[in-house]
């Protein structure tokens, strides 16, 4: 006789325990958390996204210009990248990758930067991670001790949050439209002696602006000079983190440049952050890379390895093949840049027409990334009040610069075009003209 199988959970059904009441002790739970956890501020953009979902669930029509992402129906990844991921999975690349990245991808990144940016880095300088975000966080944790100074302009993406998580002292430099939302070298100079980390991003999230190469070169020379002074005095160095994740998306007369490309002497003090996320509309594939001095790369790789921040192996294999396919990359970017530019131009021209007609709006010309900086100035209203008014009165969702560390209630907002159609953009302007007052 065959033995009766041992009983298990599937053979012994029982009523599920309802733990709702036991778990609903928020105040007591919160009090037992770490100071770090209790003080962290969640993403302001995700809060806005939740509000939009609620409105849409109730039947409202909303043009969502908040999302720093791509709708694949408008911006698909390169077909060879998609097929490459499928093939890599079929070939069995479903296990852990090396913690610092698949060798083929690290080598491909080196060839890619040599070919496209004119920068030749040794293999030991290249680190792969699950997108650019862990690399930015990893830079904070690798280079700063608690209390060290992180110097960055505002608005900028997430520096205020990462400085908090790293226990760093933030020195935020407010910038304005008059300076294209980048700091002038003279604004940074008074802080160079005390800063340990200087963070710049171009093209800039949230403004969509591109730093002037002459200004970037001046800043890079300041970093070199400061490090020479510190080396002579036996002090810890100043590091420059340059986030260039949008560098393939520049428009018109804007020209992307890198600190080492302009000032080669800055290379020993510079980390370049990048990813497939924005250049190839591949945000969900989570493949990013950074180049830096080899000693820093090894330590950052150790830190990120402990938290499992590596990119999926199949995606790494596929991105390696893509980076070695310049003709495929060129064809992809010709289409992608044209489609992004069309949307940004429609927004810019629509707001320019409203401005000419006496509405309280203005915008900067598109320069890069997927963002447009727009000012909506409603006297007596804060940016948050203006945001809510446009959402509920015009069905237009935008993000105030306060979500990017900017404190000034001067009416500036980020508008993102990666997840909206051309028709959706055209449709917002009659609604905006109804929702906003007109001079005279």
GIDA-V664336 format. One record per residue. RES is the residue in three letters. SS is DSSP state (@ for helix, = for strand, . for the rest). NEAR is the number of other C-alpha atoms within 10 Angstrom. Layout:
# GIDA-V664336
res: <RES	RES>
ss: <SS	SS>
near: <NEAR	NEAR>
This chain:
# GIDA-V664336
res: <UNK	UNK	UNK	UNK	UNK	UNK	UNK	UNK	UNK	UNK	UNK	UNK	UNK	UNK	UNK	UNK	UNK	UNK	UNK	UNK	UNK	UNK	UNK	UNK	UNK	UNK	UNK	UNK	UNK	UNK	UNK	UNK	UNK	UNK	UNK	UNK	UNK	UNK	UNK	UNK	UNK	UNK	UNK	UNK	UNK	UNK	UNK	UNK	UNK	UNK	UNK	UNK	UNK	UNK	UNK	UNK	UNK	UNK	UNK	UNK	UNK	UNK	UNK	UNK	UNK	UNK	UNK	UNK	UNK	UNK	UNK	UNK	UNK	UNK	UNK	UNK	UNK	UNK	UNK	UNK	UNK	UNK	UNK	UNK	UNK	UNK	UNK	UNK	UNK	UNK	UNK	UNK	UNK	UNK	UNK	UNK	UNK	UNK	UNK	UNK	UNK	UNK	UNK	UNK	UNK	UNK	UNK	UNK	UNK	UNK	UNK	UNK	UNK	UNK	UNK	UNK	UNK	UNK	UNK	UNK	UNK	UNK	UNK	UNK	UNK	UNK	UNK	UNK	UNK	UNK	UNK	UNK	UNK	UNK	UNK	UNK	UNK	UNK	UNK	UNK	UNK	UNK	UNK	UNK	UNK	UNK	UNK	UNK	UNK	UNK	UNK	UNK	UNK	UNK	UNK	UNK	UNK	UNK	UNK	UNK	UNK	UNK	UNK	UNK	UNK	UNK	UNK	UNK	UNK	UNK	UNK	UNK	UNK	UNK	UNK	UNK	UNK	UNK	UNK	UNK	UNK	UNK	UNK	UNK	UNK	UNK	UNK	UNK	UNK	UNK	UNK	UNK	UNK	UNK	UNK	UNK	UNK	UNK	UNK	UNK	UNK	UNK	UNK	UNK	UNK	UNK	UNK	UNK	UNK	UNK	UNK	UNK	UNK	UNK	UNK	UNK	UNK	UNK	UNK	UNK	UNK	UNK	UNK	UNK	UNK	UNK	UNK	UNK	UNK	UNK	UNK	UNK	UNK	UNK	UNK	UNK	UNK	UNK	UNK	UNK	UNK	UNK	UNK	UNK	UNK	UNK	UNK	UNK	UNK	UNK	UNK	UNK	UNK	UNK	UNK	UNK	UNK	UNK	UNK	UNK	UNK	UNK	UNK	UNK	UNK	UNK	UNK	UNK	UNK	UNK	UNK	UNK	UNK	UNK	UNK	UNK	UNK	UNK	UNK	UNK	UNK	UNK	UNK	UNK	UNK	UNK	UNK	UNK	UNK	UNK	UNK	UNK	UNK	UNK	UNK	UNK	UNK	UNK	UNK	UNK	UNK	UNK	UNK	UNK	UNK	UNK	UNK	UNK	UNK	UNK	UNK	UNK	UNK	UNK	UNK	UNK	UNK	UNK	UNK	UNK	UNK	UNK	UNK	UNK	UNK	UNK	UNK	UNK	UNK	UNK	UNK	UNK	UNK	UNK	UNK	UNK	UNK	UNK	UNK	UNK	UNK	UNK	UNK	UNK	UNK	UNK	UNK	UNK	UNK	UNK	UNK	UNK	UNK	UNK	UNK	UNK	UNK	UNK	UNK	UNK	UNK	UNK	UNK	UNK	UNK	UNK	UNK	UNK	UNK	UNK	UNK	UNK	UNK	UNK	UNK	UNK	UNK	UNK	UNK	UNK	UNK	UNK	UNK	UNK	UNK	UNK	UNK	UNK	UNK	UNK	UNK	UNK	UNK	UNK	UNK	UNK	UNK	UNK	UNK	UNK	UNK	UNK	UNK	UNK	UNK	UNK	UNK	UNK	UNK	UNK	UNK	UNK	UNK	UNK	UNK	UNK	UNK	UNK	UNK	UNK	UNK	UNK	UNK	UNK	UNK	UNK	UNK	UNK	UNK	UNK	UNK	UNK	UNK	UNK	UNK	UNK	UNK	UNK	UNK	UNK>
ss: <.	.	.	.	.	.	.	.	@	@	@	.	.	.	.	.	.	.	.	@	@	@	@	.	.	@	@	@	@	@	@	.	.	.	@	@	@	@	@	.	.	.	.	@	@	@	@	@	@	@	@	@	@	@	@	@	@	.	.	.	.	.	=	=	.	.	.	.	.	.	.	.	.	.	.	.	.	.	@	@	@	@	@	@	@	@	@	@	@	@	.	.	.	.	.	.	.	.	.	.	.	.	@	@	@	@	@	@	@	@	@	@	@	@	@	@	@	.	.	.	.	.	@	@	@	=	=	=	=	.	.	@	@	@	@	@	@	@	@	@	@	@	@	.	.	.	.	.	=	=	=	=	=	=	.	.	.	.	@	@	@	@	@	@	@	@	.	.	=	=	=	=	=	=	.	.	@	@	@	.	.	.	.	.	@	@	@	@	@	.	.	.	.	.	=	=	=	=	=	=	=	.	.	.	.	.	.	.	.	.	.	.	@	@	@	@	@	@	@	@	@	@	@	@	@	@	@	@	@	@	@	@	@	.	.	.	.	.	=	=	=	=	=	.	.	.	.	.	.	=	.	.	.	.	.	.	.	.	@	@	@	@	.	@	@	@	@	@	@	=	=	=	=	=	=	@	@	@	@	.	.	.	@	@	@	.	.	=	=	=	=	.	.	@	@	@	@	@	@	@	@	@	@	@	@	@	.	.	.	.	.	.	@	@	@	@	@	@	@	@	@	@	@	.	.	@	@	@	@	@	@	@	@	@	@	@	@	@	@	@	@	@	@	@	@	@	@	@	@	@	@	@	@	@	@	@	.	.	=	.	=	=	=	.	.	.	.	=	.	.	=	=	=	=	=	=	.	.	.	.	.	.	@	@	@	@	@	@	@	@	@	@	@	@	.	=	=	.	=	=	@	@	@	@	.	.	.	.	.	.	.	=	=	=	=	=	.	.	.	.	.	@	@	@	@	@	@	@	@	@	@	@	@	@	@	.	.	=	.	.>
near: <3	4	5	6	7	6	8	8	7	7	9	7	8	8	5	6	6	8	8	8	7	7	9	10	10	8	8	9	10	12	10	10	11	9	10	12	11	11	11	12	11	9	13	13	17	12	10	17	17	11	15	23	13	11	16	12	10	9	9	13	15	18	20	22	21	25	23	19	18	23	14	12	10	16	20	15	21	19	10	16	21	16	12	21	21	15	15	17	17	11	10	10	18	13	10	14	17	13	18	23	26	21	18	14	26	24	19	19	24	19	19	20	15	13	13	10	13	12	16	12	19	13	16	17	18	25	28	31	27	23	27	25	20	18	28	23	19	23	27	26	21	19	18	20	14	13	12	19	22	28	25	25	26	25	29	26	20	18	24	23	18	20	23	19	17	22	19	22	19	20	18	17	18	18	18	15	14	7	11	17	22	29	21	19	17	11	14	19	13	10	16	20	15	14	21	22	25	22	19	23	24	24	28	27	26	27	31	27	27	26	24	17	16	12	15	21	21	17	24	25	19	17	24	24	15	18	22	15	13	15	12	8	9	9	11	11	21	24	23	25	23	20	25	22	26	25	22	18	24	23	19	10	7	17	15	20	20	23	25	19	14	17	16	16	16	23	22	16	21	25	26	24	23	25	28	24	22	22	21	23	21	23	18	12	21	20	25	26	26	26	25	22	17	17	10	20	23	16	16	21	22	16	16	23	15	10	9	13	21	27	24	21	23	24	22	31	23	22	28	21	15	22	21	17	14	13	10	15	16	11	11	19	16	11	12	22	18	13	18	24	23	14	25	27	15	14	25	20	14	18	23	17	15	19	16	11	14	12	21	19	21	21	20	17	19	25	24	29	33	31	29	28	24	22	20	20	19	17	10	8	14	16	23	14	12	20	21	18	17	18	22	16	14	21	21	24	24	23	24	28	25	19	19	23	20	20	12	14	14	18	23	25	25	25	26	30	27	26	19	20	15	16	9	14	19	13	11	17	18	11	14	19	14	11	16	20	12	14	9	6>
